[in-house]
């Protein structure tokens, strides 16, 4: 009996060894995560903290920031009508993206995701614009929108009709933002289409077949089967579309630099102009922090909504 007890005691792990193994596991996890945390701190946290610091100064970017002005930069931004226009333009692009870009992407995904002849070719063609650089896309469409009919394809086609004059697309305050949105839609709808295609692959074919047996037509399948079962993918695309619209910079800056007369101004172009054109980096840092707060508030609100019981029950 003493021998059996001795063997049982030998097989039982010691408390000290358990603590030692746990400490080793924690150390291993920390060592693996440490490079990511260092990069996250250097390229995310530190620039944000630095921007917050400089936003309280009237700083031109040369030498140390010594002219402390408190919240004056933020007060000036809130009063600036150009910044108000930038916010309104961003919200308008958000509305157009949700109302036109995403439905177009969903419709194309449903078309090329079915037994459409040559659907592989169409998938490649529709996704190709997303791979192209934003700068190249902006320059290409600047050529298309050129007001000179001998250089711009769109006006060259328009003047073929009697009585039609060339249109200055990029010089019109009413047309410039819709034109930019056309370029944004052409550039990014392929990404959303790809996400919708991935979501369509997860829908069991048995569900659609059962609905067809019950007499559902194509439109009813999309309304009552496809869209409800793509709810998570649709919410993800909405999230990406809203953040991308609020932070859009490259296409707008290359095509119009926020003009004409601030008609296409966005928060990002407003920030860039004051930071790197006029070198009011303290003021530009304040704009960057406001953009961060707007995006953060939207992200937190989005997470709170999708975590509601009704959304969790639908997943």
Secondary structure as UniProt FT lines:
FT   HELIX           2..11
FT   HELIX           15..40
FT   HELIX           41..45
FT   HELIX           46..54
FT   TURN            55..56
FT   TURN            70..71
FT   HELIX           72..79
FT   HELIX           81..96
FT   HELIX           97..101
FT   HELIX           102..113
FT   TURN            117..118
FT   HELIX           119..131
FT   HELIX           134..144
FT   TURN            149..151
FT   HELIX           153..158
FT   TURN            159..160
FT   TURN            162..163
FT   TURN            169..171
FT   TURN            173..175
FT   HELIX           176..201
FT   HELIX           205..213
FT   TURN            214..215
FT   HELIX           218..221
FT   HELIX           222..226
FT   HELIX           227..229
FT   HELIX           231..246
FT   HELIX           250..255
FT   TURN            256..258
FT   TURN            261..264
FT   HELIX           267..272
FT   HELIX           273..277
FT   HELIX           281..306
FT   HELIX           309..314
//
